């Protein structure tokens, strides 16, 4: 769906909802006004995006609502409607929220229908829990590669362009790089027939060392294999209570990953009074993204604990809109 079509649909839906809300609350003026304001809020973000004429589109990473999904307060099938209500154009799924449905075509069809009904695009699936692709044990690593095949096929069925994988399990840096490159090569070759890209995120272990990950990408050197730079996952050494003892420079890291980037994760944790992320300079980050030539989706991934999940997503969205408008097309 093109941005203008999305905006028009958002505006139309908001007006319709406002009208229905007013009818339902016509005996109570305060309720009617609240209904109109709530109905228009979803369209406002999309209108802002149109006015900004940004170089990227905004998607929503399902992990942003992992607490709601994990507790059962939100169902995976409701994700499309939630993303749409927040002004997002794309959906980034996490496999653990429908982990037994990879081969369930009826369920995947319903996911497609929900996305189509909301006018949003299925973008990618983030894969966890299917084994370590840089495991020192060759037998375990080959099984992990095979475990990912069903998700490649599911992504193809959903119309996604990619799956995100992890290069975990390595014990020694060079050996892990070689094992990871071999796994990515095998998986990418399998995925090529399904027109799916295999993306690696800086997601702990050696992968949070962007120079190491860039080296793996150079070794693989396949068109459908790339990176998914996350603005926040750069811890390369942990201390007590799993606190980060040493962090890779996030700006250097993103810069090193951008030549291979086929998706972007806009990680946030906390915000100041002006709506800026407290530890990440979003203008600097997004300027680098723009200058790299990237023109795809940027996925909201709120991971903080001070705000509700919805408030965190809204603040991340607003920050992206502000920066996107400043940077232009």
C-alpha positions in Angstrom: 0.0 0.0 0.0 1.4 3.4 -1.0 1.7 6.1 1.7 -1.0 8.3 0.3 -3.4 5.4 0.1 -2.6 4.6 3.7 -3.2 8.2 4.8 -6.5 8.5 2.9 -7.7 5.3 4.4 -6.6 6.4 7.9 -8.4 9.7 7.5 -11.6 8.1 6.2 -11.6 5.5 8.9 -11.2 8.2 11.6 -14.1 10.2 10.3 -16.3 7.1 10.1 -15.4 6.1 13.6 -15.9 9.6 14.9 -19.4 9.7 13.4 -20.3 6.3 14.9 -18.9 7.4 18.2 -20.9 10.5 18.2 -24.1 8.6 17.4 -23.5 6.1 20.2 -22.8 8.9 22.7 -25.3 11.5 21.5 -26.9 11.6 24.9 -23.6 12.4 26.5 -21.6 15.3 24.9 -18.4 14.5 26.9 -18.4 10.9 25.7 -19.1 12.1 22.2 -16.1 14.5 22.2 -13.9 11.7 23.6 -15.0 9.3 20.9 -14.2 11.9 18.2 -10.7 12.6 19.6 -9.9 8.9 20.0 -11.0 8.1 16.5 -9.0 10.8 15.0 -5.8 10.0 16.8 -4.9 7.0 14.6 -5.2 9.0 11.5 -3.2 11.9 12.8 0.1 10.0 12.9 -0.4 8.9 9.3 -1.2 12.4 8.3 2.0 13.6 10.0 3.9 11.0 8.1 2.5 12.2 4.8 3.3 15.8 5.6 6.8 14.8 6.6 7.5 13.1 3.2 9.9 10.8 4.9 12.6 8.6 3.3 11.3 5.6 5.2 8.1 3.9 6.2 7.3 2.9 9.8 6.6 -0.7 10.8 5.9 -2.1 14.3 8.0 -4.9 15.8 5.7 -7.3 17.7 8.2 -7.5 20.6 7.1 -4.0 21.6 4.0 -5.7 23.0 5.7 -8.8 24.3 4.2 -8.4 27.8 0.6 -8.1 26.5 1.1 -11.0 24.1 2.9 -13.2 26.6 0.1 -12.6 29.2 -2.7 -13.3 26.8 -4.0 -9.7 26.9 -3.3 -9.4 23.2 -3.6 -12.2 20.6 -1.2 -12.5 17.7 -4.2 -12.2 15.3 -5.0 -8.8 16.8 -1.5 -7.4 16.1 -2.4 -6.0 12.6 -5.3 -3.9 14.1 -3.1 -2.7 16.9 -0.3 -1.6 14.5 -2.9 0.1 12.2 -4.4 2.0 15.2 -0.9 3.4 16.0 -0.3 4.6 12.4 2.2 1.9 11.4 2.3 0.6 7.8 4.2 -2.6 8.3 4.2 -5.6 10.6 7.3 -7.3 12.0 6.2 -10.6 13.7 8.0 -12.6 16.4 7.7 -16.4 15.8 7.3 -17.2 19.5 3.9 -15.6 19.5 2.6 -18.2 17.0 5.4 -20.8 17.3 3.2 -23.8 16.6 1.6 -22.2 13.5 4.5 -22.2 11.0 2.9 -24.9 8.9 -0.7 -24.1 9.7 -1.9 -22.6 6.4 -5.4 -21.9 7.7 -3.9 -19.8 10.5 -1.4 -18.0 8.3 -4.3 -17.3 5.9 -6.1 -15.6 8.7 -3.0 -13.5 9.5 -2.9 -12.4 5.8 -6.6 -11.5 5.9 -6.2 -9.5 9.1 -3.3 -7.5 7.6 -5.2 -6.9 4.4 -8.3 -5.8 6.2 -6.2 -3.2 8.1 -4.3 -2.1 5.0 -0.9 -3.0 6.5 2.0 -5.0 5.0 3.6 -8.1 6.4 7.3 -7.2 6.5 9.3 -9.9 8.3 9.3 -12.6 11.0 11.9 -12.5 13.8 13.0 -16.1 14.6 14.1 -17.2 18.0 14.3 -20.6 19.7 15.2 -22.7 16.7 18.8 -23.5 17.5 22.1 -21.7 17.3 23.4 -21.0 13.8 27.0 -20.5 14.9 27.0 -23.5 17.3 30.4 -25.2 17.6 28.6 -28.6 17.5 28.1 -29.2 13.7 25.3 -31.6 14.2 23.3 -29.1 16.3 24.1 -26.3 13.9 22.8 -28.2 10.9 19.7 -29.1 12.8 19.2 -25.4 13.6 19.5 -24.5 9.9 16.8 -27.1 9.1 14.6 -25.8 11.9 14.5 -22.4 10.1 13.2 -23.8 6.8 9.6 -23.8 7.9 9.8 -20.1 8.9 11.2 -19.3 5.5 8.2 -21.0 3.9 5.8 -19.3 6.4 7.4 -15.9 5.6 6.8 -16.5 1.9 3.2 -17.5 2.5 2.6 -14.3 4.5 4.2 -12.1 1.8 7.1 -11.0 4.0 10.4 -10.1 2.4 12.6 -11.6 5.2 13.2 -13.6 8.3 15.5 -12.3 11.1 17.9 -15.0 12.5 20.5 -15.0 15.3 24.1 -16.0 15.0 24.4 -17.4 18.5 26.2 -20.4 20.0 29.8 -19.7 19.1 32.6 -20.1 21.7 35.5 -18.7 19.8 35.3 -15.7 17.5 36.9 -16.9 14.3 35.3 -20.4 14.5 31.9 -18.8 15.2 32.3 -16.5 12.2 33.1 -19.5 9.9 30.2 -21.6 11.3 27.9 -18.6 11.0 28.9 -17.9 7.5 28.3 -21.5 6.5 24.9 -21.5 8.1 23.8 -18.3 6.5 25.0 -19.5 3.1 23.0 -22.7 3.4 19.9 -21.0 4.7 20.1 -18.2 2.1 20.4 -20.6 -0.7 17.3 -22.4 0.5 15.5 -19.1 1.0 16.4 -17.8 -2.5 13.8 -20.0 -4.1 11.1 -18.6 -1.8 12.3 -15.1 -2.5 13.0 -14.5 1.1 16.0 -12.6 2.6 17.9 -13.9 5.6 18.8 -11.0 8.0 21.1 -11.1 11.0 20.5 -8.7 13.9 23.1 -7.5 16.4 21.4 -9.6 19.1 24.0 -10.6 21.7 27.1 -12.7 21.7 29.6 -12.0 18.8 26.8 -10.5 16.7 26.8 -7.4 18.9 30.3 -6.8 17.6 29.4 -5.1 14.3 32.9 -5.5 12.8 32.6 -9.3 13.4 29.2 -9.3 11.8 30.2 -7.2 8.8 33.0 -9.7 8.3 30.5 -12.6 8.2 28.5 -10.7 5.6 31.5 -10.2 3.4 32.2 -13.9 3.6 28.7 -14.9 2.7 28.4 -12.3 0.0 24.9 -13.3 -1.2 22.2 -10.9 -2.4 19.5 -12.3 -0.2 21.6 -12.2 3.0 22.0 -9.0 5.0 21.8 -7.3 8.4 19.1 -5.8 10.6 20.8 -3.1 12.6 19.3 -2.6 16.0 20.1 0.8 17.5 20.3 -0.7 21.0 21.8 -4.2 21.0 25.5 -3.6 21.3 26.5 -5.2 24.6 29.6 -7.3 24.1 30.4 -8.1 27.7 28.0 -8.7 30.6 28.7 -8.3 34.3 26.7 -9.3 37.4 22.9 -9.7 37.1 23.2 -9.6 33.3 24.1 -5.9 33.3 26.2 -4.7 30.4 29.8 -4.3 31.4 31.1 -3.3 28.0 29.3 -1.9 25.0 30.3 -1.6 21.3 30.0 1.9 20.1 26.5 2.0 18.7 27.0 4.6 16.1 30.1 2.9 14.7 28.3 -0.4 14.9 25.2 0.8 12.9 27.6 2.4 10.4 29.4 -0.9 9.9 26.1 -2.8 9.4 24.4 -0.3 7.1 26.1 -1.5 3.8 24.3 -4.8 4.3 21.0 -3.5 5.9 17.7 -4.7 4.6 15.7 -3.7 7.7 16.2 -1.4 10.6 15.2 -1.7 14.3 14.4 1.6 16.0 15.0 0.4 19.6 13.9 2.7 22.5 13.9 2.4 26.3 13.4 5.8 27.9 12.5 9.3 26.8 13.2 12.8 28.2 10.7 15.6 28.5 11.2 16.6 24.9 10.4 13.1 23.6 14.0 12.2 22.8 15.5 8.8 23.6 17.8 9.3 26.5 20.7 7.2 25.3 20.3 7.2 21.5 20.7 10.3 19.3 17.9 9.5 16.8 18.7 12.3 14.5 22.3 11.1 14.2 21.2 7.5 13.7 18.6 8.2 11.1 20.8 10.6 9.2 23.3 7.7 8.9 20.5 5.5 7.7 19.4 8.0 5.1 22.9 8.6 3.9 23.5 4.9 3.4 20.7 4.9 0.8 18.3 2.8 2.8 14.7 3.4 1.9 12.7 0.6 3.5 10.8 0.1 6.7 12.1 1.2 10.1 10.6 -0.9 12.8 9.5 0.5 16.2 10.8 -1.7 19.0 10.0 -0.3 22.4 11.7 -2.3 25.2 11.4 0.1 28.2 9.7 -0.5 31.5 8.8 3.0 32.7 5.9 3.5 30.2 3.2 1.2 29.2 3.9 -0.7 26.0 1.4 1.4 24.0 2.8 4.7 25.4 6.3 3.6 24.6 5.4 2.7 21.0 3.6 6.0 20.6 6.6 8.0 21.8 8.9 6.0 19.5 6.6 6.7 16.6 6.4 10.4 17.3 10.2 10.6 17.6 10.6 8.8 14.2 8.1 11.2 12.7 9.9 14.2 14.1 13.3 13.1 12.9 11.9 11.9 9.6 10.3 15.2 8.9 13.6 17.0 9.7 15.6 14.7 7.3 13.0 14.7 4.5 13.0 12.3 1.5 
